[in-house]
Amino acid sequence: MPDNPPKSRGSATSAITLLAIAAFAAQAMVRVTDSLLPQIAADLSVTVGAASIVVTVYLLAHGSVQLVIGPIGDRFGKYRCVAIAAAGSTLMVLACGLAPTLPLLVAARLACGLATGWIIPFALAFVGDVIPYERRQQVIGSFLSGQILGQMFGQAAGGVLGDYFGWRNVFILLAVLLAVATLGLFYELWRNPITHVRNTPVQPARGFVADYTAVLRSPWARALIVLAFIESAAMFGAFTYVGADLHLRFGLNFTLVGLFVSSFAVGGLIYSLSVRVLVNRFGPVGLAAGGGALLALAFEPYYWIAPIAITATGLGFYMLHNTLQTNATQMTPEARGTAVAIFSSALYLGQTAGVAAGGVVFDRFTAVPVFLSAAIILLALGMWFSRQLVRRSNLAT
């Protein structure tokens, strides 16, 4: 059932805007090393394969830490945890740019993943605490713009800025962005009472086990966590190989491939900018049923269709994903930080599993079955989820 957060003086808009800036920098860190690997390998005198460990170790740290941090945010305050995590991330990202050897860079990336993994789950949980449920999807949709722009910036910075200024300066630039976000977050904590709002009174007797039990004993919460894993596995298990497919099938150079792939984020931005209209027009049920656009990628006969298909895929994905996110902030209000952290961890673990499975299929059978299976799974998931939303809405009334 929708909850009404405690009334508090202060601006939710300014608080959430600063969280979006922190999410921008955190999301940029996820993808920034993809294009920097050749430069890192050359500078540190290792192979590209050896350097790729900086990608793997970051994703594993970023995803796994979210399994254990939830009760901390519920106990000590989500906004405070984001501010502290942003401060730690600033130092660790700076350490990445200064690392003289691969082992030290790996250690810095590991620590960076452990720190940045706190930012987005607790930001979403904070939105759930201070924004009423009936307006939450629109606010989270707008908040998504920070993540999407961060993804675009991370991919672009790794390529363009890395070419002009070197890979170390890319990390230093991201550290500066995180430092700015950190200062803003701590200032907001000091001046804005709404940053101290919690969805429930402090409960000293609750522990980690009680918080996880509160989440996992709910059938709806378990369903959303499984859906998050499947959605991420299907989407990114296919989308990871879009660039390779374009290069192999059409012989496109990597500059065009990068531009085409970035149109996925354009689709996300279209959703973010039009979320109010889309939610009012279609509602959560209609948005949940709007995925499956990957099907077009499997059969496109001309390369110039790819940006259109990828943009449609990005729009469809964020329509479904934003609806899942919104429901995740409401699935266990009494342990919201824990619930959203588990949900977010399922996304990263699903992405890891999907990429591994997609690679096996891609090598043996090309990208067609990868894209087709992902499109079918996402479409079926969206339709099932929309039916569940209708059923729950009818029960509530």
N, C-alpha and C positions, 0 to 999 in steps of 0.2 A: 504494500500500500504506500502511496506517496507520503512523505514525511515533511513536516514544516520545521526548518531549522530555527534555532533560537534567534530572537531578534537581537540585533547588535548595531550600535552606531559604527559607521565606517563604510568605506567604499569597497564593494566586492569587485567592481570593474578594475580599479587600479591594482588590487591584489592579484587578480587573475591575469592581468596583462603582464605583470612581472613574472608570474609563473610561466606564461607563454614564451617569454624571452629566455628563461632558463631551459624550457623544453626545446627551444630552437637550438641552443648550443649543445644540449645533451643528444638530440637526434642527429646533429651534424657529426658528432663523434662516432656514431654507429657506422657510417658509410665513408668517412673521410679517407681511410687508409686504402680503400679499394684501388683508387687510381694512383696512390703514392707508392705502391709496392716496388715498382722498378727503381724509383729514386732511392728509396730506403735501402734496397738490396745493393745498389751500386755504391752508395755512400758508406755503408757498413761492411762492404766486401763480403756479402753472402749471396746466395741464390735467391731468386724470387720465391721459390717454394719454401725455403727456410724463413724468409721474411714474412710469409703469409701467416705465420703463427701469431702475429700481432693482431690479425683479424679474428682468428678463432678464439684466442684467449680472452679478448674483449667481450665477444658475444656470450661466451660461457659464463664469464663473471657477471656481466650485466643481467643475464637472465636468471642465473641461479641465486644471486643475492636477494632477488625479489621474493623468493620462497620463504625467507626468514625475517624480513624487515617489517612486515605488516603490523604486528602488535606494538612495535616501537612507536610508530606513528600514531596509533590509537592511544597509546599511553602518554606520550610527551608532546603531541601536537604535530600535525602534518606540515603546516607551514614552516614551523621551526626546523623540522627535519629536512625540508627542501633547502632552506637557507644554509644549514650546516653542510649538507651534501654538496651544494653548489660551491661553497668555500673549499671543501676538500677536493672537488673536481678541478677547480682552478689550479691548485698546486700540482695535482697529478698530470693535468694536460701540459702545464709548463714543463714538468719533468720529462714528458714525452719528447718535447722539442729540444731538450738539452741532453738527452741520453746519448752517451758516446759509443755504446756497444749494443748489439742486439739483445743480449740477456737483460741489460738495464732497461731497454725500451720495452721488452716484454713485461718486465716487472711493473713498469710505470703504466702500461696499458691495462694490466690486470687490476692494479689499484684504481685506475681511472674507471674501469667498468664497474667495480664494486661501489664506487662513489656515485657515478651518474645514474646507476640503476635505481636510486631512490627517487629521482626527481619527478619523472612522469607519473608513476603510480600514485604518489602522494599528492601531486598536483590535481589529478583527477578525483581522488578521494576528497580533497579539500573542496573542490567544486560541488561534490555531492553533499558536503556538510552545509554549505552556505547558500546554495541555489535550490529552490523548490523543484520537485520532480517534473512538474508540468512545463517548466522553462528550461530544464537541464540539458536536453538534447541540443537545443539551439546554442546554448552557451558552450557546451563541449565541442560542438561543431565549429564554432568560431575559434575556440582554444586550439583546435587541430591545426589551424593555419600556421601556428608557431612550429609544430612538429614537421609539417609538410615542407615549409620553407627551409627548415633546418636540414631536412633530407636533401632538398635540391642544392642547398649551399654546400653541404658536405661533399656531394658528388662533384659539383663544379669546382669547389676549392681544391679538391684533390687533383683535379686535372689542370685547370687554368692557372690558379694561384701557385700550385706546385711547380709548374713549368717556369713561371716568371720569378718566383721568389724562393723556391726551394721548399722541401717538405718540412723542415724544422720551423720555418716562419709560418707555415699553415697552422701548426699546433700553437705557436705563440699567439697568433691572431685569435684562435678559439679560446685560449686562456684569458685574453683580454676581454672577450665577450662574456665569458663566465664571471670574470671579476666584476664587470659592470652589473650583471644580473645579481651577483651576490650582494653588492652594496645596496642595490635597490630592495632586495628581499629583506635584509636586516633593517633597513630604514622603515620599510612597511611594517615589520614586526614591532618596531618601536612606536610608530605613530598611529597605526590603524588597528582598532580593537577587533575588527572582524577576523583578523589573522589568528586570533586566539580562540575562536569559536570551535566547539566540538559538538558532534551530533548527539552525544550522550554524556551524562555526567561522568567524571573520573571514577573508575572502579578499581581501587587498589588491590582487591583480592583477585582480580582476573589475571591470568598468566597466559603464556604463549599457547599452552595446550587448550585452555578454555577458548581463546580467540579462534584457533584453527578448528576446534570442534564446532563452534558456533557457525562457521562458514560451511564446513563439509557435511554437517548433518542436514543441511537444506537441499532437497532434491533439485530445486531451481538453480541454486548456486553451483551444484555439481554439473548440471546440464550446461550452464553458461561457460564454465571452465573447460569442459570437453569441446564445446562449440568453438571457443577461442583457439584451442589447439588445432582443431581440424581446419578452421578458416585460415589460420596462418600457414599451416603445412601445405594446404592446397594452393593458396595464393602465391606465396613466395617460393614454394617448391617448383612452380611453373615460371613465375616472373623472373627468377634468377637467370633463366636460360633464354629469355627473349633476345638479349643482345647477341648471344652466340648463334641463335637461330637466324637472325637477320644477317649476320656476317657470313655464315655458311651458305644460306639459301640464296641470298641476293648479292653477295660479294661486297657489301657496304664497308666503307672504311670506318675506323673506330670513332672518328669525330661525329659522323652521321649517326652511328649506333648510339653514342652517348646522348646526342640531342633527341633522338627518337625515344630512348628509354626514359629520359627526363619528363616526357609528356605524361607519364603516369602521375607525377606530382601535380601537373597542370590539372588533370582530372580531379585530384584531391582538392586543389585550390578552388576549382569551380564549385565543388560541393560546399566547401567552407564558406565561400562568399555568398552562396545562395541557400544556405541551410534553413534560414527562417521561412523562405518561400516553399522549399521542398517539404519541410516538416508540416507547415500549415496545409499544403496541398495534398500530400500523400499520407502523412502521419507515420509513426514508427512501423506500423505493419506494412505499408506500401514500400517504405525504404528498405526494410529487411528483405523484401522479395525482389530487389532490383539488381542483383549481381549476375554473374555468369557471362560477362562480356568477353572473357578469354577465348570463347569459342571462335570468335572472328579471327584471332591470331593464327589458328591452326590451318585456315584455308585461304588466307589472303594471297591472291595471285600476283599482286604488284607491291613493290616495296613502299610506294608512297601512301598506301592505305594504312601502313603500320602506325603512324602517329595518331590517326583517327581512332583506330582500334585500341591502342594503348591508353589514350585519353579516356575513352569510354570505359575501359577496364578500371582505371583509377577512380572515375566517378562512381561506378557501380560498387567497387570495393569499399569506398569510404561511406557510401550510403548504408551498406550492411554493417561495416565495422563501427561506425559511430553509434548505430542503434544498439549493437552489442555492448559497447563501452558504457552507454548511458544506463543500460540495465545492470551492468556490473557494479556501478556506483550505488545501486539500490538493492542488490540481492541480499546483503546482510548489513543493514544500517548500524546495528550495534557493534559491529567490528568492521567498519567500512575500509579502513586502511589495510587490514589483513586481507579482506576480500579482493580489493582491487590489485594488491600486490600479487596474490596468487593468480588472478586473471592475467596480469601482465606477464608473469613468468611463463604461463602456458603459451602465450603468443611467441615468446622467444624459443621455447623448447619445441614448439610446433614448427617454427621456421627452420630450426636446425634439422629436424627429422625430415621435413619436406624437401629441403635442398639436397640432402643425402640420397633420398629415394629418387628424386627427379634426375639426379646425375646418372644413376644406374640406368634408368629408362632412356634418357637422352642419348647416352653412348651406344646403346644397343638398337634403338628403334627410332631415332630422331626426335624432334620436339613435338610432332603431331600428337602422339598419345599423351604426352605430358600436358599439353594445353587442353586437349579434349577432356581428359579425366578431371583436371582442375575446374574447368567450366561446369561440368556436370555436377561435381561435388558442391561447388559454391552455389549453384542454382538450387540444388536440392536442399542445401543447408538454409538458404534464405527462405525458401517456401515453408520448410518445417518450422523455422523460427517464427515466421509471421503467423502461422497457425497457432503456435503456442501463445503468442502475444494476444491474439484474438480470444483464445480460451481463457487466459488469465484476466483479461479485461471483462469478459462476461461474468466470471466468478466474482470479480470485485464489485460488480454492480448487482 
